[in-house]
Every structure is written in structure tokens, then in C-alpha cells.
Amino acid sequence: MHVRSFSLRPCRFFDYDCVSPSGQPFAAVVFFMVFTAFSSFVVLSLFVGTITLGMIEAMGLLSEIEETTEAHAIHRSRCYPSSSRILMLYLSN
């Protein structure tokens, strides 16, 4: 089994030789700016997703509460008729 490892000699990486190593400040600045912008958009996307999921969950709970309230109101109106309904029932007989 052949295991490749990094060499401690400068300008050597596996089987590749660096012919003229030099710094690239423009490329470094561009890479840093693109990386920072991309990372901030990822974090912003996660934040917006979290807020959206929370709102969807809250809207679901609100609709359940409204349905329950409507069901209670319908039940209450059937079990305990208002005075105008009692009067109409009395007059109709």
C-alpha cells in the first residue's frame, strides 16, 4: 500500500513542483470578498428560513385556535339560544 504524504521541502506538494512561488494579493482580496459575501448570504438565508418556519407554525396554531373558537360558538348557540331566538321560537308556535 502506497501512502502519499506532504513533503517538508519547500515548493513541493505530492508530485507537483512549484516553479515560481509568489503571493497573489489581488486574487486573495477577490477570494476573501467573494467568500465573505457568499457566507453572509448563507447565514441570511438560514435566518430568513427560521423566521419563516416560525411564522408558519404560529399561523397553524392561530387557525387551530380560530377553529376551536368557532366550534365553541356554534355549540354555545345551539345549547344556549339567545333571547331573540327564544322569542322567535315562541312567536312561531
C-alpha positions in Angstrom: 0.0 0.0 0.0 1.4 3.3 -1.1 0.7 6.3 1.2 1.3 9.8 -0.1 2.2 12.5 2.4 3.2 16.1 2.4 6.9 16.8 1.9 8.7 19.1 4.2 10.7 20.5 1.4 9.5 23.9 0.2 7.7 24.2 -3.2 6.8 20.5 -3.2 3.3 19.1 -3.0 2.9 15.4 -3.8 4.3 15.0 -7.3 3.8 18.7 -8.3 6.6 21.2 -8.4 6.2 24.9 -7.9 8.2 26.7 -10.5 8.0 30.2 -9.2 6.0 30.6 -6.0 4.8 34.1 -5.4 2.0 35.8 -3.5 -1.1 36.9 -5.3 -2.6 39.8 -3.4 -5.3 40.7 -5.9 -6.6 37.1 -6.1 -6.5 36.9 -2.3 -8.6 40.0 -1.9 -11.1 38.8 -4.6 -11.4 35.4 -2.9 -11.9 37.0 0.5 -14.6 39.3 -0.7 -16.5 36.5 -2.6 -16.2 34.2 0.4 -17.4 36.8 2.8 -20.4 37.7 0.6 -21.3 34.1 0.0 -21.1 33.2 3.7 -23.2 36.2 4.7 -25.9 35.2 2.2 -25.9 31.6 3.6 -26.3 32.9 7.1 -29.1 35.4 6.0 -30.9 32.5 4.2 -30.8 30.4 7.4 -32.1 33.3 9.4 -35.0 34.0 7.0 -35.8 30.3 6.9 -36.0 30.2 10.7 -38.3 33.2 10.8 -40.5 31.8 8.0 -40.9 28.4 9.7 -41.8 30.2 13.0 -44.4 32.3 11.3 -45.9 29.2 9.5 -46.1 27.4 12.8 -47.7 30.4 14.5 -50.3 30.7 11.7 -51.1 27.0 12.1 -51.7 27.4 15.8 -53.8 30.5 15.2 -56.0 28.7 12.7 -56.5 25.8 15.2 -57.5 28.3 17.8 -59.9 30.0 15.5 -61.5 26.7 14.5 -61.9 25.7 18.2 -63.4 29.1 19.0 -65.9 28.8 16.1 -66.8 25.3 17.2 -67.4 26.5 20.8 -69.5 29.4 19.5 -71.6 27.1 17.3 -72.1 24.7 20.2 -72.9 27.5 22.6 -75.5 29.0 20.2 -77.2 25.5 19.8 -77.2 24.8 23.5 -77.9 28.2 24.8 -80.1 30.1 22.4 -80.1 33.9 22.6 -83.2 35.7 23.8 -84.1 36.8 20.3 -84.1 33.1 19.1 -86.3 32.2 22.1 -88.7 35.0 21.2 -88.8 33.9 17.6 -89.4 30.3 18.6 -92.2 31.4 21.0 -93.9 33.6 18.4 -93.7 31.0 15.7 -95.7 28.5 17.8 
